[in-house]
Amino acid sequence: MDEFQPEYIGKLNFYISAINELVKDESDNPTIGILLCKNKDDYEVEFALKDVNKPIGVSEYRYTELPENIKLGLQSLEQLTKELKTINASY
């Protein structure tokens, strides 16, 4: 919910590395990072991504509200919390 900051790429790169090392299985597809920002400067993004060797994309978003049919297909906060607790318990 903020505009793009170059340091966000470093954080995303860190999280991708952690997923690849701790979670990803050999049968999984490559991990990609998608950074959604309130707004971005393409020139700044280009420099931030210049020497990054992982697949990362940066895009702006415009949020109004999700359509009802999409809302119904999403898990609730309670379901997501339960799933995260299950994953954490296995480590």
Backbone torsions as a table, in degrees:
resi	resn	phi	psi	omega
1	MET	NA	32.1	-177.5
2	ASP	-137.8	166.8	175.0
3	GLU	-78.4	160.4	-176.8
4	PHE	-59.5	135.8	172.8
5	GLN	-126.9	133.9	-177.7
6	PRO	-54.1	-33.1	-178.8
7	GLU	-65.9	-18.3	176.9
8	TYR	-62.0	-31.6	179.1
9	ILE	-65.4	-41.2	177.2
10	GLY	-61.0	-42.3	178.6
11	LYS	-65.0	-44.6	-179.4
12	LEU	-64.4	-40.2	176.7
13	ASN	-59.3	-42.6	176.6
14	PHE	-59.4	-47.9	-177.8
15	TYR	-65.2	-38.0	177.5
16	ILE	-63.4	-43.7	178.4
17	SER	-61.6	-41.7	179.2
18	ALA	-63.4	-44.6	178.2
19	ILE	-61.4	-45.9	-179.2
20	ASN	-61.5	-37.2	-176.9
21	GLU	-82.2	-40.0	-169.8
22	LEU	-103.8	-23.7	-171.8
23	VAL	-120.2	-42.9	-172.3
24	LYS	-62.4	137.7	177.5
25	ASP	-103.6	159.4	180.0
26	GLU	-57.8	-28.8	-178.1
27	SER	-82.8	-9.7	-180.0
28	ASP	-76.3	150.1	173.1
29	ASN	-70.3	163.2	179.0
30	PRO	-57.4	142.8	177.5
31	THR	-75.4	134.0	176.1
32	ILE	-121.0	152.1	178.1
33	GLY	-111.8	131.3	177.2
34	ILE	-123.1	119.3	-179.2
35	LEU	-108.8	115.7	178.8
36	LEU	-102.5	127.3	-176.6
37	CYS	-128.0	155.6	177.5
38	LYS	-58.3	-43.6	173.2
39	ASN	-157.5	164.7	-176.5
40	LYS	-150.3	156.4	173.3
41	ASP	-106.7	115.2	-174.8
42	ASP	-56.6	-37.9	-179.8
43	TYR	-63.6	-44.1	178.7
44	GLU	-65.0	-42.9	178.7
45	VAL	-62.2	-42.5	179.9
46	GLU	-58.0	-45.2	178.5
47	PHE	-66.9	-39.2	-179.3
48	ALA	-64.7	-32.4	-177.9
49	LEU	-92.6	-5.7	-170.0
50	LYS	-50.1	-48.5	-176.6
51	ASP	-109.3	16.9	178.0
52	VAL	-84.9	130.5	-176.0
53	ASN	-103.2	12.2	177.6
54	LYS	-108.7	152.9	179.2
55	PRO	-72.5	106.7	-179.4
56	ILE	-130.5	134.2	175.4
57	GLY	-121.7	146.6	178.4
58	VAL	-124.3	131.7	-179.8
59	SER	-144.5	155.1	173.3
60	GLU	-85.9	155.7	175.0
61	TYR	-129.9	156.2	174.3
62	ARG	-132.0	113.0	-176.4
63	TYR	-104.2	126.9	170.2
64	THR	-114.7	-75.1	173.7
65	GLU	-165.7	145.2	179.2
66	LEU	-72.2	141.9	174.0
67	PRO	-62.5	151.2	-175.5
68	GLU	-57.2	-39.9	-178.1
69	ASN	-65.5	-29.7	176.6
70	ILE	-76.9	-41.9	177.6
71	LYS	-55.7	-41.9	-178.2
72	LEU	-66.2	-27.1	-179.3
73	GLY	-84.0	-8.9	-178.7
74	LEU	-90.5	149.7	176.3
75	GLN	-72.5	152.7	176.3
76	SER	-76.9	165.5	176.6
77	LEU	-58.8	-39.8	179.4
78	GLU	-63.5	-41.4	179.3
79	GLN	-65.0	-43.6	179.3
80	LEU	-64.2	-41.8	178.9
81	THR	-61.9	-44.5	178.7
82	LYS	-61.5	-43.2	-180.0
83	GLU	-64.6	-41.6	177.6
84	LEU	-63.6	-40.0	178.1
85	LYS	-63.4	-39.4	178.3
86	THR	-63.5	-44.2	178.9
87	ILE	-63.9	-46.7	-179.7
88	ASN	-61.6	-36.9	-179.0
89	ALA	-66.6	-26.9	-179.0
90	SER	-78.7	-10.2	178.6
91	TYR	-102.3	NA	NA
